[in-house]
Amino acid sequence: AQPSPGPIGALARAGTHQFHGYALACLVAADRYHHLDAVIRPALAAGTTIVCDRYTASSLVFQTIDGVEQTFITHLNRHADRPDLAIFLTCRGVELRRRLKARGSHGRFEDDPDITTKEIARYHDVSALYAAQGVRILELDSTITGPELLASHVVSIVLPLTSASS
């Protein structure tokens, strides 16, 4: 997951009320590069398949919502490894708001009452951007599909990719 559980990621997660805009974007990018160097790239070199929650798509969504230009975020993350596959779980706004209310806020972004509308629009844009960059995209609607069925579908897509890369 990103931000990672490492020291920089912990600071980023705990600091969403303290850090804003460019400072938070740089902190999240620093965590990403540390996570790449310490965990992801060594695992890939050893032949391990990596599944990462969020990654650069999350930065392109939340940092732009936080007022940072997309070009800055793209430039900041230009040395991050491009994913082989990006999976976007979509959800209708009403259901997403219901889930957030039931779960409770995990930070400043989720305290914004309009976050679901902004987030849905930005993830749609980022999915199109990734596709234009040649990243394979899988979009799954999680509005009514349960987590077990979604996970099964993801495994059915990812597992053959791991066999092909071996």
Buried (B, 14 or more C-beta within 10 A) or exposed (E): EBBBEBEBBEBBBEBBEEBBEBEBBBBBBBBBBBBBEEBBEEEBEEEEBBEBEBBBBBBBBBBBBBEBEBEBBBEBBEEBBEBEBBBBBBBBBEBBBEEBEEEEEEEBBBEEEEBBEBBBEBBBBBBEBBEEEEBEBBEBEBBEEEEEEBEEBBEEEBEEEEEEEE
